[in-house]
Amino acid sequence: MDVRLPGQPGYEAATAVFNLTAPATPAAAAEVSTVDEIRAALDYARAFRLGVRMHTTGHASPTQRPMDDALLVKVRPSGPVEVDVARRVARVPAGTLWGAVAEAAAPFGLAAPHGSSGTVGVVGYLLRGGMSYYGRQLGVATNLVRAVELVTADGSLVRASAAENPELFWAVRGGGGGFGVVTALEVELFPAAKVITGSAFWAGSHADRLLAEWLRWSADAPWEATTSLQLMNLPELPEIPEVLRSGPVLSVDGAVLAVTEDGVGRAQEQADELLGRLRAVAEPVMDSWALTKPSAVLEAHMDPEDPVPIAGDHLLLRDLDAAGAAEFLRVVGPESGSPFISAGMRQLGGAYSVADPAGGALSSFAGRFAYSGAGLVVDEASREAVESHCALVRSALAPWDSGWTVPSFVENWQQPQRHLSDSAIARVDAVRSAVDPTGVFAGDISPGATAR
């Protein structure tokens, strides 16, 4: 294990992030893949009185507090994903990306509760809740974690599961971090014969009627279906189809899961019911919804694969009435002058709203829609424009703001955020005090997830 200081070879690789608006600039950085290397990193941090921070891809780098007095540890996978078909469980080394898990599970007719991108790290996504396109049927993704292996502040390798260290197992699943360096976890897989997935795009001029129809459908949508609606102002890039760059567009993407081949017909009917209603409003300018393999869900949301400079905001909304829909369109719709490249809502409800008795600190989401809006930041003027518009949207949607947030959707560490009750925070803090009494990992705790 080699520790790299600013300016030294290897420092940039160890500190690289996906969101370029928030570069990581720790006092020192190290890449590790074994327990011994992690212990050596902890010894180094202790010797130089540094806190310890972690990341894999840096997708969530704006949610991280400054690291000037910290050693940043980047965990590289120690081996491949291992699938136990009989138990329907995947053992995933820390540092693994979701694309590798989906690829490992597919030959066995299984799928994983991944998000909308295959380039996101498994550990950070799962332990911060996780919102998948299977979530309305399966619930919060962290509920499918079956075990977590981590190195605690004193160098101990600890396994946490329902049978081993159950209080730590409860806390680490959505508790906000600060427990140790995760080395691997086990996540439950589920049968997935086929999915109907994709994206459909319409000219922005149809946004009001499309939004109204999508909201009506969402009120009693089947739990097998999870969708997202976005208003987009896409940049002039050659990889983006020209038809989507000609002005504001509205998109609806998502997935409808068929667990078995016998369920494909029902899934197709459920998808057709939504898409038929939307297509009756207007003909899409582009439409990729189709019956296909589960791994195609990773492509439906069209998340960027390369690092980008993005700034934005997130709210967890209560049910959106006609007035709320009108305000949403007023501030991010085609006539709003919004500087966002994307502003939208992920559909919640269904199993997302049901607390899991065997779940962790976070096992359900208290809202109907997860709003997020973001814009490209290429200079100080664009940063100011995006941040100013974030404040405008937050004010406009305040009557429908639940006051809660989804940790994996939070855009920056300074935004208002809360995902745990006061009693859950107190219980999580007690676990942290037991495994990290001196606060080695305190800088990694999400804002609002501790009373310290």
C-alpha positions in Angstrom: 0.0 0.0 0.0 1.5 3.3 -1.2 0.3 6.6 0.2 0.3 9.4 -2.3 0.6 13.1 -1.5 -0.6 16.0 -3.7 1.6 16.3 -6.7 3.0 12.7 -6.5 2.4 10.0 -9.2 -0.8 8.1 -8.3 -2.5 10.9 -6.3 -4.7 11.9 -9.2 -5.8 8.3 -9.9 -6.6 7.7 -6.2 -8.6 10.9 -6.0 -10.4 10.9 -9.3 -14.1 11.6 -9.2 -17.0 11.3 -11.6 -18.6 14.7 -10.7 -16.0 17.2 -11.8 -17.5 20.1 -9.9 -16.3 18.6 -6.7 -12.7 17.4 -7.0 -11.3 15.5 -4.0 -8.3 17.1 -2.5 -7.3 15.1 0.6 -4.0 15.6 2.5 -3.1 12.1 1.3 -4.6 9.3 -0.8 -4.2 5.5 -1.1 -5.6 2.8 -3.2 -6.2 -0.5 -1.4 -7.6 -3.9 -2.2 -6.7 -6.2 0.8 -7.4 -6.1 4.5 -3.7 -5.8 5.2 -3.5 -2.7 2.9 -6.5 -1.2 4.7 -4.9 -1.8 8.1 -1.7 -0.1 6.8 -3.7 2.9 5.6 -5.3 3.2 9.1 -1.9 3.0 10.7 -0.7 5.8 8.4 -3.7 8.0 9.2 -3.2 7.4 12.9 0.5 8.3 12.7 -0.2 11.6 11.0 -3.5 12.3 12.9 -5.6 12.2 9.8 -9.2 11.2 9.5 -10.1 8.5 7.0 -12.5 8.9 4.1 -13.6 6.6 1.4 -14.9 6.6 -2.2 -15.0 4.4 -5.3 -16.1 6.3 -8.3 -16.7 9.7 -6.9 -20.3 10.0 -8.4 -21.3 11.5 -5.1 -18.2 13.7 -4.6 -20.3 16.9 -4.0 -21.9 15.2 -1.0 -18.5 14.8 0.7 -17.2 17.4 3.1 -13.7 18.9 2.5 -10.9 16.4 3.0 -8.0 18.7 3.8 -7.2 16.9 7.0 -7.9 13.3 5.8 -6.5 10.3 4.1 -8.8 9.3 1.2 -8.9 5.5 0.7 -10.1 4.2 -2.6 -11.0 0.5 -2.5 -10.2 -1.6 -5.6 -12.0 -4.9 -6.0 -10.0 -7.8 -4.5 -11.6 -10.4 -6.9 -14.6 -11.1 -9.1 -18.3 -11.1 -8.2 -19.3 -14.6 -6.8 -22.8 -15.8 -7.4 -24.3 -18.4 -5.1 -27.2 -19.6 -7.3 -28.8 -21.8 -4.7 -29.0 -19.0 -2.1 -29.6 -16.3 -4.9 -26.9 -14.2 -3.3 -23.9 -12.3 -4.9 -20.8 -11.7 -2.9 -19.4 -8.4 -4.2 -15.9 -7.1 -3.3 -15.8 -3.4 -2.4 -14.9 -1.2 -5.4 -17.0 -3.3 -7.8 -19.3 -1.4 -10.2 -22.9 -2.5 -10.9 -22.3 -3.5 -14.4 -20.1 -6.3 -13.2 -22.8 -7.6 -10.8 -25.5 -7.5 -13.6 -23.1 -9.4 -15.9 -22.4 -12.1 -13.3 -26.0 -12.6 -12.4 -27.5 -12.7 -15.9 -26.4 -16.2 -16.9 -28.5 -17.6 -14.1 -31.7 -15.7 -14.9 -31.1 -13.4 -11.9 -30.9 -9.6 -11.5 -29.7 -7.2 -8.9 -31.2 -4.1 -7.4 -28.9 -1.7 -9.2 -29.6 1.9 -10.1 -29.8 3.5 -13.5 -26.1 3.3 -14.3 -23.6 0.4 -14.6 -20.7 2.7 -13.7 -21.8 3.4 -10.1 -20.1 1.6 -7.2 -22.1 -1.1 -5.5 -21.2 -0.4 -1.8 -21.9 3.3 -1.7 -25.2 2.9 -3.6 -26.5 0.1 -1.4 -25.5 1.4 2.0 -26.9 4.8 1.2 -30.3 3.3 0.5 -30.4 2.6 -3.2 -33.3 3.4 -5.6 -33.6 0.9 -8.4 -36.0 0.6 -11.3 -37.2 -2.6 -9.6 -37.9 -0.7 -6.3 -41.6 -0.4 -6.4 -41.8 -4.2 -6.4 -38.8 -5.0 -4.2 -38.4 -2.0 -2.0 -35.4 0.0 -1.0 -32.3 -1.7 -2.4 -30.4 -1.8 1.0 -33.1 -4.1 2.3 -31.6 -6.8 0.0 -28.1 -6.6 1.6 -27.5 -9.9 3.5 -24.1 -9.3 5.0 -21.4 -6.6 5.2 -17.7 -7.2 5.8 -15.7 -4.2 7.0 -12.5 -3.2 8.8 -13.2 -1.0 11.8 -11.1 1.8 13.3 -8.9 -0.6 15.4 -8.1 -2.8 12.3 -10.5 -5.6 13.1 -12.2 -7.4 10.2 -15.8 -7.7 11.2 -18.7 -9.5 9.5 -22.2 -8.0 10.1 -25.4 -9.9 9.3 -28.7 -10.8 10.8 -26.8 -13.5 12.8 -23.5 -11.8 13.4 -23.1 -8.3 14.9 -26.8 -7.6 14.2 -26.8 -4.1 15.7 -23.9 -3.1 13.4 -25.7 -4.8 10.5 -28.8 -2.7 11.2 -26.9 0.6 11.4 -24.6 0.2 8.4 -27.7 -0.3 6.1 -28.7 3.3 5.6 -27.2 4.7 8.8 -25.2 7.4 7.0 -21.7 5.9 7.1 -18.8 6.3 9.5 -18.5 2.7 10.6 -15.3 1.5 8.8 -13.9 0.5 5.5 -16.2 -2.0 3.7 -14.3 -4.8 2.0 -17.2 -6.8 0.6 -20.9 -7.3 1.0 -23.5 -9.9 0.0 -26.7 -8.8 -1.8 -29.7 -10.9 -2.6 -30.5 -11.4 -6.2 -34.0 -12.0 -7.7 -35.4 -13.9 -10.7 -35.9 -11.7 -13.7 -37.0 -13.4 -17.0 -37.6 -10.3 -19.0 -38.2 -6.6 -18.6 -40.0 -4.0 -20.7 -37.7 -1.0 -20.5 -36.5 2.0 -22.4 -37.0 5.7 -22.9 -39.6 7.7 -24.9 -39.1 11.4 -25.8 -41.7 14.0 -26.7 -41.3 17.6 -27.8 -41.5 19.9 -24.8 -44.6 21.6 -26.1 -46.6 18.6 -24.9 -45.2 18.7 -21.4 -48.3 19.8 -19.5 -50.6 17.1 -20.9 -47.9 14.4 -20.6 -47.1 15.3 -17.0 -50.8 15.3 -16.1 -51.3 11.9 -17.7 -48.2 10.4 -16.0 -49.3 11.7 -12.6 -52.8 10.2 -13.1 -51.3 6.8 -14.0 -48.9 7.0 -11.0 -51.7 7.3 -8.5 -52.5 3.6 -8.8 -49.7 2.2 -10.9 -48.8 -1.5 -10.6 -46.0 -2.2 -8.2 -44.1 -4.1 -11.0 -43.6 -0.7 -12.8 -41.1 2.0 -11.8 -40.7 5.0 -14.0 -39.1 8.4 -14.2 -40.2 11.6 -15.9 -37.7 14.2 -17.0 -37.7 17.6 -18.7 -34.4 17.9 -20.6 -32.4 20.6 -22.3 -29.7 18.5 -23.8 -26.3 20.0 -25.0 -25.0 20.0 -28.5 -22.9 16.9 -28.3 -22.4 14.4 -31.2 -23.3 11.4 -29.1 -26.8 12.9 -28.4 -29.3 12.3 -31.3 -30.1 15.5 -33.1 -33.8 15.1 -32.6 -33.2 15.5 -28.8 -31.0 18.6 -29.2 -33.5 20.7 -31.1 -35.2 22.1 -28.0 -36.7 21.0 -24.7 -37.9 17.5 -24.6 -39.9 15.4 -22.0 -38.9 11.8 -21.4 -40.4 8.9 -19.6 -38.2 6.0 -18.9 -38.2 3.0 -16.5 -38.9 -0.7 -16.3 -41.7 -3.2 -15.8 -40.4 -6.5 -14.4 -41.5 -10.0 -15.4 -40.1 -12.4 -12.8 -41.0 -15.5 -14.9 -41.7 -16.1 -18.6 -45.4 -16.7 -17.6 -45.4 -13.1 -16.3 -44.2 -11.5 -19.6 -47.8 -11.0 -20.9 -48.9 -9.2 -17.8 -45.8 -7.0 -17.8 -46.4 -6.1 -21.4 -50.0 -5.1 -20.6 -48.8 -3.0 -17.7 -46.3 -1.2 -19.8 -48.7 -0.7 -22.7 -51.3 0.8 -20.4 -48.9 3.6 -19.4 -47.2 4.1 -22.8 -50.5 3.9 -24.7 -51.9 6.8 -22.6 -48.8 8.9 -23.2 -48.6 8.1 -26.9 -52.2 9.1 -27.2 -51.3 12.6 -26.1 -48.6 12.9 -28.8 -46.3 10.8 -31.0 -42.9 10.4 -29.4 -39.9 11.8 -31.4 -37.9 8.8 -30.2 -39.0 5.7 -28.4 -36.8 2.7 -27.3 -39.3 0.9 -24.9 -39.1 -2.8 -25.7 -39.3 -6.3 -24.2 -35.7 -7.2 -23.6 -33.2 -8.7 -21.1 -32.9 -7.2 -17.6 -29.4 -5.8 -18.1 -30.9 -3.3 -20.6 -32.4 -1.4 -17.6 -28.9 0.0 -17.1 -29.2 1.9 -20.4 -32.8 3.2 -20.1 -32.0 6.4 -18.2 -29.2 7.3 -20.5 -26.9 8.3 -17.7 -23.5 9.6 -18.9 -20.6 7.1 -18.9 -17.8 9.7 -18.6 -17.1 12.2 -15.8 -19.1 15.4 -16.0 -19.3 18.7 -14.2 -22.8 18.7 -12.6 -24.5 20.8 -9.9 -28.0 20.3 -8.7 -30.5 19.7 -5.9 -32.9 17.0 -4.6 -36.2 16.9 -2.7 -38.5 14.1 -1.7 -42.0 15.2 -2.6 -45.4 14.3 -1.2 -48.2 13.6 -3.7 -48.2 16.3 -6.4 -51.6 17.8 -7.2 -52.5 20.0 -10.1 -51.1 23.1 -8.4 -47.8 21.3 -7.7 -47.6 20.1 -11.3 -48.2 23.6 -12.6 -45.4 24.9 -10.3 -43.0 22.2 -11.5 -43.6 23.2 -15.1 -43.3 26.9 -14.3 -39.8 26.5 -12.9 -38.4 23.7 -15.0 -40.7 23.4 -18.0 -40.1 24.4 -21.6 -40.9 28.0 -21.1 -39.1 28.4 -17.8 -35.7 29.4 -19.0 -34.2 26.7 -16.8 -30.4 26.2 -17.1 -30.8 22.5 -16.1 -30.0 19.8 -18.6 -32.4 17.6 -16.7 -35.1 18.0 -14.0 -37.4 15.2 -13.1 -39.2 12.9 -10.8 -38.6 9.3 -10.0 -41.8 7.4 -9.1 -41.9 6.0 -5.5 -44.8 4.4 -3.6 -45.4 0.7 -3.9 -42.8 -1.4 -1.9 -40.7 1.7 -1.5 -43.2 3.0 1.1 -43.3 -0.3 3.1 -40.8 -0.5 6.0 -39.0 -3.9 6.1 -39.2 -5.4 9.6 -35.8 -7.0 8.9 -34.4 -3.9 7.3 -31.7 -1.5 8.5 -31.7 2.1 9.7 -33.3 3.1 6.4 -35.8 0.7 5.0 -38.5 2.8 3.2 -38.9 6.2 1.6 -41.5 8.6 3.0 -42.6 10.3 -0.2 -44.3 9.8 -3.6 -41.7 11.3 -5.9 -38.0 11.9 -5.7 -37.2 15.2 -7.5 -33.8 16.0 -8.8 -32.6 18.8 -11.1 -29.1 19.4 -12.4 -27.2 21.6 -14.8 -23.7 21.6 -16.4 -21.1 23.8 -14.7 -18.4 24.9 -17.1 -17.5 28.3 -15.5 -18.4 30.5 -12.6 -21.4 32.1 -14.5 -23.0 28.7 -15.2 -22.4 27.6 -11.6 -24.2 30.7 -10.3 -27.0 30.2 -12.8 -27.6 26.6 -11.8 -27.3 27.2 -8.0 -29.7 30.2 -8.3 -32.2 28.1 -10.2 -31.9 25.3 -7.6 -33.0 27.8 -5.0 -35.9 29.0 -7.2 -37.2 25.4 -7.7 -36.8 24.6 -4.0 -38.9 27.6 -3.1 -41.5 26.8 -5.7 -41.9 23.2 -4.6 -41.8 23.9 -0.9 -45.5 23.2 -0.3 -45.0 19.7 -1.6 -41.6 19.1 0.0 -41.8 16.2 2.6 -38.7 17.4 4.4 -37.0 14.0 3.8 -34.4 13.0 1.3 -33.0 9.9 -0.4 -29.3 9.7 0.5 -28.2 8.4 -2.9 -30.1 11.3 -4.6 -28.6 14.1 -2.5 -26.6 16.4 -4.7 -24.3 18.2 -2.3 -23.4 18.1 1.4 -24.7 21.6 2.1 -28.3 21.0 0.9 -31.0 20.3 3.5 -31.2 16.6 4.0 -32.7 14.1 6.4 -33.4 10.4 6.1 -33.4 9.1 9.7 -35.7 9.8 12.6 -34.3 11.2 15.8 -34.6 7.7 17.5 -32.8 6.1 14.6 -30.0 8.7 14.7 -29.5 8.0 18.4 -29.3 4.3 17.9 -26.9 4.7 14.9 -24.7 7.0 16.9 -24.5 4.4 19.7 -23.2 1.8 17.2 -20.7 4.3 15.8 -19.4 5.1 19.3 -18.8 1.3 19.8 -16.9 0.6 16.6 -15.2 4.0 16.2 -14.8 5.6 19.6 -12.2 8.2 18.5 -14.1 9.3 15.3 -11.6 8.1 12.7 -14.4 7.9 10.2 -16.4 10.8 11.5 -15.8 12.9 8.3 -17.6 10.2 6.3 -20.9 10.6 8.1 -23.7 12.1 6.0 -25.0 15.4 7.3 -28.2 14.9 9.2 -27.3 11.3 10.1 -25.7 12.0 13.5 -26.5 14.1 16.6 -22.8 14.6 17.4 
